[in-house]
Amino acid sequence: MPDVFLKKFKRITITLITQLIARFPFWDTISTMMLFAEVERKTGKINIPYFIAYADAAFLIILGTFMSFKPSSRSTCALASAVQALVKCILHIMVYGSLRHDIFFHIAVRNVGVAASYLLLAYGFGAFKAKRSSLLQAAYFLFGLILFTQAVLILTSDFEQKFITYFLPRQLHNIIGNVLLLPFLIFCLAVSAISLVTRGKGFAQARRFAFIFWLLICVPGDIGAVNWFALVEHWTYYRLVASSLCTLVSLIGMVVADI
């Protein structure tokens, strides 16, 4: 009986996660257009040609529609969405060129998380293990890149260090945060990144650590650790939170599917 319940729970969870990721392009379309409108209202222009912005929106709607309502095309469209998400990380340099480099990379890491989510969707969360294992390897490479970038940001950026230690009581920042927590996280992130990319020893533990790190630190921090409205546009913040949640959803699916 417990085995039957667990299998049903796993199937329902993966189905829900699949549907959520498949519909993420619709949010991406709306939020991107709103961001461009906000930037144009504030500065009088956007640094991306209009035809690229409209083509991006049209492509996202098409991909989201096929991923959501035509399962037979889901894998191909999810792979195309992953490529588009990575290309947009480069295009964001034009939009966020004036940001501090550490804040820019903080945002870019979340966008890479969305690309990894699409790769897991293309893989089918374990439904096509024999045929599409390269997609899973690519997803784990991106997750490893995310963790490694987080480690470098914590090591080099005052902003990221404050972001990580935000929820600690102020009197414990120096003792617990700077002396114990940050070096421990840097070590765990670096080791987990290597394990995810190489699928070597400690792979299962690295996968769980990535999930716990994102659940307990990244998502709460992205939502409330920083006064984002003083640093970026409103819609940049909304996109940041949504991308962080999308990454968390894919990590949950990765752990539940045990892939």
C-alpha positions in Angstrom: 0.0 0.0 0.0 2.7 2.6 0.8 4.5 1.8 -2.5 1.2 2.3 -4.4 0.7 5.7 -2.6 4.3 6.8 -3.3 4.0 5.9 -7.0 0.8 7.8 -7.3 2.3 10.8 -5.5 5.3 10.7 -7.7 3.2 10.5 -10.9 0.9 13.4 -9.8 3.9 15.6 -8.7 5.8 15.1 -12.0 2.6 15.8 -14.0 2.0 19.0 -12.1 5.6 20.1 -12.4 5.6 19.3 -16.1 2.5 21.5 -16.7 3.9 24.4 -14.7 7.2 24.4 -16.6 5.5 24.0 -19.9 3.4 27.1 -19.3 6.3 29.2 -18.0 6.8 30.8 -21.5 3.5 32.5 -21.2 4.6 34.3 -18.1 8.0 35.0 -19.7 6.2 36.7 -22.6 4.0 38.9 -20.5 6.7 39.9 -18.0 9.3 40.6 -20.8 6.9 43.0 -22.5 6.0 44.7 -19.2 9.7 45.0 -18.5 10.4 46.6 -21.8 7.5 49.0 -21.3 8.8 50.0 -17.9 12.4 50.5 -19.2 11.1 52.6 -22.1 8.9 54.7 -19.9 11.9 55.4 -17.6 14.6 55.9 -20.1 12.8 56.7 -23.4 14.1 53.6 -25.2 15.2 50.0 -24.9 18.5 48.8 -26.1 17.1 45.9 -28.1 15.5 46.4 -31.6 11.8 46.2 -31.5 11.6 43.4 -34.0 13.7 41.2 -31.8 11.4 41.9 -28.8 8.3 41.0 -30.8 9.9 37.9 -32.4 10.9 36.7 -29.0 7.4 37.1 -27.7 5.8 35.3 -30.7 8.3 32.5 -30.4 7.7 32.1 -26.7 3.9 31.9 -27.2 4.3 29.3 -29.9 6.6 27.2 -27.8 4.4 27.5 -24.7 1.3 26.5 -26.7 2.9 23.4 -28.2 4.5 22.4 -24.8 1.2 22.8 -23.0 -1.2 21.3 -25.4 0.7 19.0 -27.7 2.7 16.4 -25.7 4.2 14.8 -28.7 6.0 18.1 -29.5 6.9 18.9 -25.9 10.5 17.6 -25.9 11.5 19.5 -29.1 9.9 22.7 -28.0 11.3 22.4 -24.5 14.8 22.1 -26.0 14.2 25.1 -28.2 13.0 27.0 -25.1 16.2 26.1 -23.2 18.3 27.4 -26.1 16.2 30.6 -26.2 16.5 31.1 -22.5 20.3 30.9 -22.7 20.4 33.3 -25.7 18.3 35.8 -23.6 20.9 35.7 -20.9 23.2 37.2 -23.5 20.6 39.7 -24.7 20.0 40.8 -21.1 23.5 42.4 -21.2 21.9 45.0 -23.4 19.0 45.6 -20.9 21.0 45.3 -17.7 24.3 46.8 -18.9 24.2 49.5 -16.3 23.9 47.1 -13.3 26.7 46.1 -11.0 28.3 42.9 -12.4 27.4 40.8 -9.3 23.7 41.8 -9.4 23.7 41.1 -13.1 25.1 37.6 -12.6 22.7 37.0 -9.7 19.8 37.6 -12.2 21.5 35.7 -15.0 22.0 32.6 -12.8 18.2 32.4 -12.3 17.7 32.6 -16.1 20.1 29.7 -16.5 18.0 27.8 -14.0 15.0 28.3 -16.3 17.0 26.9 -19.2 17.9 23.8 -17.0 14.2 23.4 -16.2 13.3 23.3 -19.9 16.0 20.6 -20.4 14.6 18.5 -17.7 11.2 18.9 -19.3 12.6 17.9 -22.7 14.1 14.8 -20.9 10.6 14.0 -19.6 11.8 13.8 -16.0 13.0 10.2 -16.6 10.3 9.0 -19.0 12.8 8.7 -21.9 16.0 7.6 -20.2 17.5 5.6 -23.0 16.9 8.0 -25.8 17.5 11.4 -24.3 20.2 11.0 -21.6 22.2 13.8 -23.2 19.5 16.3 -22.3 19.8 15.2 -18.6 23.5 15.6 -18.8 23.1 19.1 -20.2 20.6 20.0 -17.4 23.1 18.8 -14.7 25.9 20.7 -16.4 23.7 23.9 -16.1 22.8 23.2 -12.5 26.5 22.6 -11.8 27.3 25.9 -13.5 24.7 27.6 -11.3 26.1 26.3 -8.1 29.7 27.1 -9.1 28.7 30.7 -10.0 26.9 31.0 -6.7 30.1 30.0 -4.9 32.2 32.5 -6.9 29.6 35.3 -6.1 29.6 34.5 -2.4 33.4 34.6 -2.4 33.8 37.8 -4.3 30.6 39.9 -3.8 29.6 41.9 -0.7 26.0 42.0 -2.2 25.8 38.2 -2.3 27.3 37.8 1.1 24.6 40.1 2.6 22.0 38.2 0.6 23.1 34.9 2.0 23.3 36.1 5.7 20.2 38.3 5.5 18.0 36.0 7.7 20.6 35.6 10.4 20.2 37.8 13.5 22.4 40.9 13.1 24.6 40.1 16.1 25.4 36.7 14.5 26.5 38.0 11.1 30.2 38.2 11.9 30.5 35.0 13.9 28.1 32.6 12.3 27.7 34.2 8.9 31.2 35.3 7.8 33.3 32.8 9.7 31.2 29.6 9.5 28.3 29.8 7.1 29.9 31.5 4.0 33.0 29.3 3.9 30.9 26.2 4.5 28.5 27.2 1.6 31.3 28.0 -0.8 32.9 24.6 -0.1 29.6 22.7 -0.5 28.6 24.6 -3.6 31.9 24.0 -5.3 31.9 20.3 -4.4 28.3 19.8 -5.4 28.9 21.6 -8.7 31.7 19.2 -9.6 29.6 16.2 -8.5 26.6 17.3 -10.7 28.8 18.0 -13.8 30.8 14.8 -13.5 28.1 12.6 -11.9 30.8 11.3 -9.7 30.9 10.4 -6.0 28.4 12.2 -3.9 26.1 12.9 -6.9 22.9 12.0 -5.0 23.9 14.2 -2.0 24.8 17.1 -4.4 21.4 16.9 -6.0 19.7 17.1 -2.6 22.0 19.9 -1.5 21.1 21.9 -4.6 17.4 21.5 -3.8 17.8 22.4 -0.1 20.1 25.4 -0.9 17.6 26.8 -3.4 14.6 26.1 -1.1 16.0 27.6 2.1 18.3 30.4 0.8 17.8 31.4 -2.8 14.0 31.6 -3.0 13.4 33.3 0.3 16.3 35.6 -0.4 15.1 36.5 -3.9 11.6 37.3 -2.5 12.6 39.4 0.5 16.3 39.7 1.4 17.0 42.8 -0.6 15.1 46.0 -1.5 15.1 45.0 -5.1 13.0 48.0 -6.2 15.9 50.3 -5.2 18.3 48.3 -7.5 16.2 47.1 -10.5 12.9 47.7 -12.3 9.8 46.3 -10.7 9.3 43.8 -13.5 12.9 42.7 -13.3 12.2 41.8 -9.7 9.0 39.9 -10.6 10.9 38.0 -13.3 13.7 37.2 -10.9 11.3 35.7 -8.3 9.4 33.7 -11.0 12.7 32.3 -12.5 13.9 31.4 -9.0 10.6 29.5 -8.3 10.8 27.8 -11.7 14.3 26.6 -10.8 13.0 25.3 -7.5 10.1 23.5 -9.2 12.5 21.7 -11.5 14.8 20.7 -8.6 11.8 19.3 -6.8 11.0 17.2 -9.9 14.6 16.1 -10.2 14.6 14.8 -6.6 11.1 13.3 -6.8 11.8 11.5 -10.2 15.2 10.4 -8.8 17.0 11.1 -12.0 
